[in-house]
Amino acid sequence: MATEIRVPTLGESVSEATVGTWLKKVGDTIKADEPLVELETDKVTVEVPAPASGVLTEIVAQDGETVGLDALLGQIAEGAAGAAPAKAEPAKPQAAAPAAAPAAPATQSGSAMPAAPAASKMMADNNVSADQVDGSGKRGQVLKGDVIAAMAKGTAAPATAPAAARAPSSTDDASREERVKMTRLRQTIAKRLKDAQNTAAMLTTYNEVDMTAVMELRKKYKDIFEKKHGVKLGFMGFFTKAVTHALKEIPSINAEIDGTDLIYKNYCHVGMAVGTDKGLVVPVIRDADERSIADVEKELGRLAKAARDGALSMADMQGGTFTITNGGVYGSLMSSPILNAPQSGILGMHKIQERPMAIGGQVVIRPMMYLALSYDHRIVDGKEAVTFLVRVKESLEDPERLVLDL
């Protein structure tokens, strides 16, 4: 008796995924709950475990294919006896019937094949979704010409379609180029960042903070802190608490727009942008306003490790109301972060650098950091944005304010 391997529930608002890598091949003996295949969603990479022990007799969805919820991925035969039909070809005729079932939800275009690379790029560049394009290639694959045709029939101006195509490289250059299909995560990052720019009235305000007080406090207590809490005392705990204090005073930065309504969040779920080998992810520290600095550091450590290991859950990625991104770890001195829609604010931290500062009529050397707050001007006024950033600066330059809730 065969056991079907199907796409599991992937989380709220996630309806499809891309088959990343099969960890097993046809004919391999597998144990129940052993990881079989990786699925890339627009948020995380999910491992699909074996629903039963046996032999992998068939792989229906190949690497790179887009699959919908409950789509058939493959089949497992019970016991070692399943190995024989796996290597012979009798299982092949059965593949046609099961493969046809998930074809409808498998891809947005109704195809079992992923779009051609040139077509994918053109769709991403012109904000065209796959379900708007009818594929004419083999097994319904979407080709570049299909995208151009769909754009000509749709709202996009036909004249813009050719302009979006990449100019061909010379023969000499083409032999030295490598074309790699974008992962679903990278495609989603690109789309969301562009959507944020197109939708929000984005503006950035800047300030700088003297990190002397925080650095001295950290130096004084870091050993005791680590001994008691089992985690290192970093800067993110201070920044998170400073942000949540400021959000309580300026609630519009912790709100979002829904049509003609404003939704104010009476809680602070702070997202932390983390760079990984597969792209940028933003795990969320829930109820950060109710956590101590030690709790923030512990949760951030857990999330950062899970992000690096590709083990973030959907729950770890959802519900953020404000985001902090730290380009300083890569050496960035100044940048203008892009909003993490539908949020209305994102704080950019940067490199701490010693600079001469005029203090009390004298020039002194201080460890300074530039701060950047990007915000949605549709909901946040300039005065509110500047006040928010000043409050963050005040809390960091006088960290006792965080303890006294001032």
C-alpha positions in Angstrom: 0.0 0.0 0.0 1.4 3.4 -1.0 1.4 6.5 1.3 1.1 9.8 -0.4 3.5 12.7 0.5 1.5 16.0 0.3 2.2 19.6 0.9 1.4 20.4 4.5 -0.4 23.5 5.8 2.3 26.2 5.4 0.9 28.9 7.7 -1.4 31.9 7.6 -1.8 33.5 4.2 0.7 31.1 2.6 -1.0 29.2 -0.3 1.9 27.8 -2.3 5.6 27.0 -2.1 8.5 26.0 -4.4 10.1 22.6 -4.2 13.6 23.4 -3.0 15.7 20.2 -2.6 14.7 16.6 -2.3 16.8 15.1 0.6 16.1 11.6 -0.6 16.0 9.9 -4.0 13.7 7.3 -5.5 14.6 3.8 -4.0 15.8 5.2 -0.7 14.6 3.5 2.5 13.2 6.1 4.9 11.8 6.3 8.4 8.7 8.0 9.6 9.2 11.7 10.4 12.6 11.7 8.6 13.0 14.9 6.5 12.2 14.2 2.8 12.1 17.5 0.9 12.5 21.2 1.5 9.8 23.6 0.4 10.6 27.3 0.0 7.7 29.7 0.9 7.7 33.4 0.6 8.7 33.5 4.3 10.6 30.5 5.4 12.0 27.1 4.3 9.9 24.2 5.5 11.1 20.6 5.8 8.4 18.0 4.9 8.8 14.9 7.1 8.0 11.3 5.9 4.4 10.4 6.8 5.4 6.8 7.1 8.3 4.4 7.0 9.1 2.5 3.8 10.7 3.1 0.4 10.4 6.3 -1.7 8.9 5.0 -4.9 8.0 8.2 -6.7 8.8 11.9 -6.8 6.0 13.8 -8.5 7.0 17.4 -7.8 10.6 18.1 -9.0 13.1 20.7 -7.8 12.0 24.2 -8.7 8.3 23.4 -9.3 5.6 25.5 -7.6 3.1 23.5 -5.5 -0.1 24.4 -3.8 -1.5 23.3 -0.4 -2.1 19.5 -0.2 -0.5 19.0 -3.6 1.1 15.6 -4.2 4.9 15.5 -3.8 5.6 11.8 -4.0 4.7 8.4 -2.7 6.1 5.9 -0.2 5.7 2.1 -0.5 5.5 0.1 2.7 8.5 -2.1 3.6 11.6 -3.0 1.6 9.5 -4.7 -1.0 8.7 -1.3 -2.4 12.2 -1.0 -3.7 11.7 -3.2 -6.7 8.9 -1.2 -8.3 10.7 1.9 -7.4 13.6 1.1 -9.7 11.5 -0.5 -12.4 9.2 1.7 -14.2 5.7 0.4 -13.3 5.2 3.3 -10.9 5.5 5.7 -13.9 2.0 5.1 -15.3 0.5 5.8 -11.9 2.3 9.1 -11.8 0.0 10.6 -14.5 -3.2 10.3 -12.5 -1.9 11.6 -9.1 0.1 14.4 -10.8 -3.0 15.6 -12.6 -4.9 16.1 -9.3 -2.6 18.8 -7.8 -2.1 20.5 -11.1 -4.7 23.2 -10.4 -3.4 24.4 -7.1 0.2 23.6 -8.0 1.0 26.9 -9.6 -0.7 30.1 -10.0 -0.6 29.8 -13.8 -2.2 26.3 -13.7 1.1 24.8 -14.8 3.2 22.0 -13.3 6.3 23.7 -14.6 7.9 26.9 -13.1 8.0 29.9 -15.4 11.0 30.3 -17.6 13.7 32.5 -16.0 13.2 35.3 -18.5 9.5 35.2 -17.9 9.9 35.2 -14.1 12.1 38.3 -14.3 9.7 40.1 -16.6 6.8 39.3 -14.3 8.7 40.5 -11.2 9.9 43.7 -13.0 6.3 44.5 -14.1 4.4 43.4 -11.0 2.5 40.7 -13.0 1.4 37.6 -11.0 1.6 34.2 -12.5 -2.1 33.6 -12.4 -2.5 36.4 -14.9 -0.5 34.6 -17.5 -1.4 31.6 -19.7 1.7 29.4 -20.4 2.2 28.2 -23.9 5.4 26.2 -23.3 5.9 22.5 -22.6 3.5 21.3 -19.8 2.1 24.8 -19.7 5.3 26.6 -18.8 5.1 30.4 -18.9 7.4 31.9 -21.5 8.6 35.4 -22.0 6.2 35.9 -24.9 3.3 34.8 -22.8 4.1 37.6 -20.3 4.3 40.2 -23.0 1.0 39.0 -24.4 -0.6 39.1 -21.0 0.7 42.6 -20.4 -0.6 43.8 -23.8 -4.1 42.5 -22.9 -4.0 43.8 -19.3 -3.7 47.2 -17.6 0.1 47.5 -18.2 1.1 49.6 -21.2 2.3 47.3 -24.0 5.1 49.6 -24.8 6.7 48.9 -21.4 6.9 45.2 -21.9 9.9 45.2 -24.3 11.7 47.8 -22.2 11.5 45.4 -19.2 13.4 42.7 -21.1 17.1 42.3 -20.5 19.3 43.3 -23.4 21.2 40.3 -24.8 24.8 40.0 -23.9 27.6 39.8 -26.4 28.8 36.3 -27.3 32.0 36.8 -25.3 30.2 38.0 -22.2 27.4 35.4 -22.4 29.9 32.6 -22.0 31.1 34.1 -18.8 27.6 34.7 -17.3 25.7 32.4 -15.0 21.9 32.4 -14.9 20.4 31.3 -11.6 16.7 31.1 -10.8 15.6 33.3 -8.0 14.4 31.5 -4.9 10.8 32.1 -3.9 12.1 34.0 -0.8 14.2 36.3 -3.0 11.4 36.9 -5.4 9.1 37.8 -2.5 11.7 40.1 -0.9 12.0 41.9 -4.2 8.3 42.2 -4.7 7.5 43.4 -1.2 10.2 46.0 -1.1 9.1 47.4 -4.5 5.4 47.3 -3.4 6.3 49.2 -0.3 8.0 51.9 -2.4 5.0 52.1 -4.7 2.3 52.1 -2.0 3.6 54.0 0.9 4.4 57.7 1.0 7.8 56.8 2.4 10.1 59.4 4.0 13.2 59.1 6.2 14.4 61.3 9.1 17.8 61.0 10.6 19.5 61.7 14.0 22.6 60.6 15.8 23.1 59.1 19.2 26.0 59.3 21.6 26.5 55.6 22.6 28.9 56.4 25.5 26.3 55.7 28.3 25.1 52.4 26.8 28.6 51.2 26.1 29.8 52.0 29.7 26.8 50.4 31.2 27.3 47.3 29.0 31.0 47.2 29.9 30.2 47.5 33.6 27.6 44.8 33.8 28.2 42.4 30.9 29.9 39.7 32.9 27.3 39.7 35.7 24.5 39.8 33.1 25.8 36.8 31.2 26.4 34.8 34.4 22.9 35.4 35.6 20.9 35.2 32.4 23.1 32.9 30.3 23.1 35.3 27.4 25.5 38.1 26.3 24.4 41.7 26.8 24.3 43.3 23.4 23.0 46.6 22.0 19.7 45.2 20.6 18.1 44.9 24.1 18.6 48.6 24.7 17.4 49.6 21.3 14.3 47.4 21.5 13.3 48.9 24.9 14.0 52.4 23.6 11.8 51.8 20.6 8.9 50.3 22.6 9.0 53.2 25.0 8.8 55.6 22.0 6.0 53.7 20.3 3.9 54.1 23.4 4.2 57.9 23.1 3.8 58.0 19.3 1.2 55.2 18.6 0.8 56.1 14.9 4.2 54.6 14.1 2.9 51.4 15.6 -0.2 51.5 13.4 -1.1 50.4 9.9 -3.5 51.5 7.2 -6.3 49.1 6.1 -8.2 50.7 3.3 -9.7 53.9 4.7 -9.2 52.7 8.3 -6.3 53.2 10.7 -5.5 50.2 12.9 -3.7 51.1 16.1 -1.8 48.3 17.8 -1.9 48.3 21.6 1.0 45.9 21.7 4.6 46.0 20.3 5.8 43.0 18.3 9.2 44.1 17.1 10.7 42.5 14.0 14.5 42.1 13.7 15.9 42.0 10.2 18.4 39.1 10.0 20.5 38.4 6.9 20.9 34.7 6.0 22.5 32.8 3.1 19.0 32.6 1.5 18.1 36.2 1.9 16.7 38.7 4.4 14.2 37.4 7.0 12.4 39.3 9.8 11.7 37.2 12.8 9.5 38.9 15.4 10.0 39.4 19.2 6.4 39.3 20.4 5.2 41.7 23.2 8.7 43.2 23.3 7.2 46.1 25.4 6.5 43.6 28.2 9.9 42.0 28.2 13.0 42.9 30.1 16.3 43.5 28.3 17.4 40.0 29.3 14.2 38.5 27.8 14.8 40.4 24.6 18.4 39.3 24.3 17.4 35.6 24.9 14.6 35.7 22.4 16.7 37.5 19.8 19.4 34.9 20.3 16.9 32.1 19.7 15.5 33.7 16.6 18.9 34.6 15.1 20.1 31.0 15.5 16.9 29.6 14.0 17.2 32.0 11.0 20.8 30.9 10.4 19.8 27.2 10.6 16.8 27.7 8.4 14.6 26.6 11.3 12.3 29.6 11.7 8.6 28.7 12.1 5.8 30.6 10.5 4.8 31.8 14.0 8.3 33.4 14.4 7.7 35.5 11.3 4.2 36.9 11.7 2.5 39.8 13.4 5.3 42.4 13.5 4.2 46.0 14.2 7.6 47.7 13.8 11.0 46.6 12.5 14.6 47.3 13.5 17.4 46.7 11.0 21.1 46.9 11.9 23.3 47.6 8.9 26.1 48.5 11.3 27.1 44.9 11.7 28.2 45.0 8.0 29.9 48.4 8.4 27.2 50.6 7.1 27.6 54.2 8.3 24.3 55.6 6.9 21.3 54.2 5.0 17.6 54.8 4.4 15.7 51.5 5.2 12.6 50.5 3.3 9.4 49.9 5.1 8.4 46.3 6.0 4.8 46.6 4.8 2.1 47.0 6.1 4.1 48.5 9.0 4.4 52.3 9.2 7.9 52.5 10.6 11.4 51.0 10.5 14.5 52.0 12.5 17.9 51.7 10.9 20.9 51.3 13.2 24.4 51.8 11.9 28.1 51.5 12.7 29.4 53.0 15.9 32.2 55.4 15.0 34.3 57.7 17.0 33.8 61.3 16.0 34.8 64.7 17.3 31.8 66.3 19.0 31.3 69.8 20.5 30.1 69.2 24.1 30.0 72.0 26.7 32.1 74.3 24.6 34.9 71.7 24.1 35.6 69.2 21.3 35.7 65.7 22.6 35.8 62.3 20.9 32.6 60.2 21.3 31.3 56.9 19.9 28.5 58.1 17.7 25.8 56.2 15.7 23.6 57.6 13.0 19.9 56.5 13.3 17.4 56.5 10.4 13.7 56.3 10.8 11.7 55.5 7.6 8.0 56.0 8.0 4.8 56.1 6.0 3.9 59.8 5.7 0.2 58.8 5.0 -0.3 58.0 8.6 2.8 59.5 10.4 3.3 63.3 10.5 6.8 64.7 10.3 6.6 66.1 13.9 5.7 62.6 15.2 8.5 60.9 13.3 11.1 63.4 14.6 9.7 63.2 18.1 9.9 59.4 18.0 13.5 59.4 16.9 14.4 62.0 19.6 12.8 59.8 22.3 14.9 56.9 21.1 18.0 59.0 21.2 17.2 60.3 24.7 16.6 56.8 26.1 19.9 55.5 24.7 22.0 58.5 25.9 20.4 58.2 29.3 19.6 54.5 29.7 18.3 55.0 33.3 15.2 56.4 31.6 14.4 52.8 30.4 14.6 51.5 33.9 12.4 54.3 35.3 10.0 54.2 32.4 10.5 57.8 31.6 
